[in-house]
Amino acid sequence: MSTGDAVVDRLVAAVGRGDADRVEDLLAAGADPDALDGSTGLPVLCRAISANDKPVAEALVRGGADPLRRLPDGTTPLLRAVEAGSPALAWAVLPEVTLYPGPLREELLDHARRLAVIDPETELRRRTGLPGPAVRTWHEDESGCGHERLTLGGLTLGDGHAAFLTALEARLRLRTPFAELLARALTRPDRDHEVWAESALVLGARLDDDTWSEAARLGHDPDPLLRLFAADALLSTVIADAQRSEPALQDRALAFRPWAEREPDTGVLSVLLNGLTWTSGPETEAIGLAYLAHPDPLIRGWVPELLDCEEGVLRPGGLAAVLALARDPDPGVRERTCSWLWHCKGSEPEIGDLLVELTHDERQRTRAYAVAALALRDDPRCVAAEHRIGPLQPGTDADALPLTAVWWYQRRHQEQKDHGWPPTTLDGRSIPRAQE
């Protein structure tokens, strides 16, 4: 076997194992990114695509693999990536040249539009000749949304084709009608599904009165699913406003108030309360307090984020609400309240005692937030409470937890002691000596 053949074999093997780091090493050492897989006669990029392996596909394209290489069946690796039904995979291998006017762009659009209306399970049955049913698994992307992947007879298809088409049209500045984006979303009526989420995001990014009015009208529809999509589209607009620092942000978010007051569906109401968190003030707090005893913990969990905590000071009604919610029977409500307290650095003594109580909570995340909130308040009880967080449980995202707050608290106080500075909080307020 020649040296060149051995390198190809190692590259094919690394792609087959899904070892993106090894693929990058081999490419850096001179391996051909367009090498052919001997078992299929196709470029190794096609093998990564058929395995829905985004990291390896990205590594190959970065290393020079050609996603537009014409294959014996007339397709290209890019078209196969779009066909796989995973939006993230398709975007990972999509070259910028396909977005410019011309035959490549039209081919991509035509392909995406055809795939957006297929039923993946029906397509798998057609290809394999098997009756099914297909095995379904859920795959989440970095945004928290995801899609289903269906496998039958060794073939796999995702059901995110419409999400890719929606994002592609928006990228090309093609204005897809509101009704069409709604119809796509309704094929996957799940807020966590990429098809639903992408339709709402694209509408929200338009920031125009026509889109806002159309969604607001839909908010009066008797069908709660249609109202849910309308609420999602309006929420996306409010978030897009905030990202662009548009002056209309407060006015648009305030429009959620009358709808929230009349909305009977818990799922829709949750989205509306999310929208109201982009406003602040006594009126918003009053709406939040109205849901303090709501029977659904999902709704009660939004109350802290609707409270008016200007400069870290809670109003009496808000303080009473926080004390109640932090002792809520639902662990999820307690966690959300404690997370909010970590961000709202009030100095009320009742809050400090409450946080110490929460360091004994059944949920590790709640305990971590409580310890961090104590540290940010420069409460020395955080040191003794840190051990209560315990070893991280399997599957915990350590980056999502404030696990270094006590270390920073100790470092800050040591520096103050070394320099003879009076102890202060993070925002520069002096701490009474008695607390030390």
Buried (B, 14 or more C-beta within 10 A) or exposed (E): EEEEEEBBEBBBEBBBEBBBEBBBBBBEEEBBBBBBBEEEEBBBBBBBBBBBBBBBBBBBBEBEBBBBBEBEEEBBBBBBBBBBBBBBBBBBBBEEEBBEEEEBBEBBBEBBBEBBEBEBBEBBBEEBEBEEEBEEEEBEBEEEBBBBBBEBEEBBBBBBBBBBBBBBBBEBEEEBEBEEBBEBBBBBEBBBBBBBBBBBBBBBBBBEEEBBEBBBEBBEEEEBBBBBBBBBBBBBBBBBBEEEEBEBBBEBBBBBBEBBEEBEBEBBBBBBBBBBBBBBEEEBBEBBBEBBEBEEBBBBBBBBBBBBBEEBEBBEBBBBBBBBBBEBEBBBBBBBBBBBBBBBBBBBEEBBEBBBEBBEBEBBBBBBBBBBBBBBBBBBBBBEBBEBBEEEEEEBEEEEBBBEBBEBBBEBBEEBEEEEEEBBBEEEEEBEEEEE
